[in-house]
């Protein structure tokens, strides 16, 4: 409810946690097969590519997003695959520790799926 939203200090927590997300996404953006990270608040799209320099995307048939999604699910988190883009949208009420764990899983899933 709106009262819970106001009394839980959710907006302050979201602002604090956004810094955690930005820092982790900057690290993920350095992965060999990440072409671009697009982020708006807690919504993130991570483009996966064969070659960073040319930004050649994975073919649809390679299902790289599904591979990242499957590995992420095995590690305990759900992300959404959209072709060669992976969508990460954590709950706004996530704690800093939960976000760090989710972002660690995301980073690991991308690294392992693109080996």
N, C-alpha and C positions, 0 to 999 in steps of 0.2 A: 504494500500500500504506500501511498505518498508519505504517510507519517513515518513509516519504517525507513523510507528513503531519506527523509530529513533527519531523523534521530540517529541513524547508524553511521553518520559521517562518511557516507559512501563517496561523495564527490571528492572529498579530501584524499581518501584512500586511492581512488582512481587516479588522481593527479600524481600522487607519490609513486604508484605502481607503474605509471606510464614511463617513468625514467628507467625502471628495470627492463621494461619491454624494449625501449629504444636501444639500450646498451646491448642486450642479448641479440637483437636483430642486426646490429652493426657487426657483431661477431659472425652471425649466420651468413650475412651478406658476403663475407670473405671466403666462404666455402667455394671450392673449385667449380662446382656445378650450379651455383646460384647466379643467375643473370641479373636479377633485380628483386629488391624487396620493396613492396608498396604498402604503406601503412597509413591508416587514419584512425587515431585513437587505439582502441583494442581490436580493430579489424586489420588483418594483415594478409597480403597475398605474396607468396614467394615463388618467383618464376625459376624453374629448373631448366638448365641448358647443357648441351653436350660440351660446348666450348665457350668459355667466358669472353674471349676476345672477339669472337664473331657473333656471340649470343644466339647460336644455332639452337633452336628448341628441340627437345625430344619429340619424336613423332608420336602421334596419338596412339598408334599401335603398341608402342613401348610401355604405355601405361605407367609412367614414372610416378605420377601423382598417386595412383592406386598403390604402388609399391611403398611409397613413403607413408601413406595412410595405413596400410596393413602393418608395417613395422611399428608405427606409432601406437596403433591399437594393441599390439603385442606388449608394448611397454607401458600401457595403461592410459593412453590418451587418444581422443578422437580428433582428427582434423579432416577437412573436406578436400577431396581431390577434384580438380577441374582441368583435365588434360595434363599439361606440363606445369600447372600452377597448383600450389597447395595453399589452402585457406586456413588460417589460424585465428580463432575468435574465442578467447578465454572469457569466462563469466566476469562481469564487472565486480562482483563481490569477492573475487579471488584475493587471497592474502599474498604478501610478498613471497613467502616460502613456496606457496602453491604455484605462483607464476614462474619462479625460478626453476622448479621441478618440471613444469610443462615446457618451458623454453629449452631446458636441457634435453628432454625427450625429443622435442622437435629437431634440435640440432643433431642429435644422435641418429634419428630416423633418416634425415636427409643424407647425412654422411654415409650411413650403411646402405641405403637404397641406391645411391649413385656410385658405389665402388665399382 
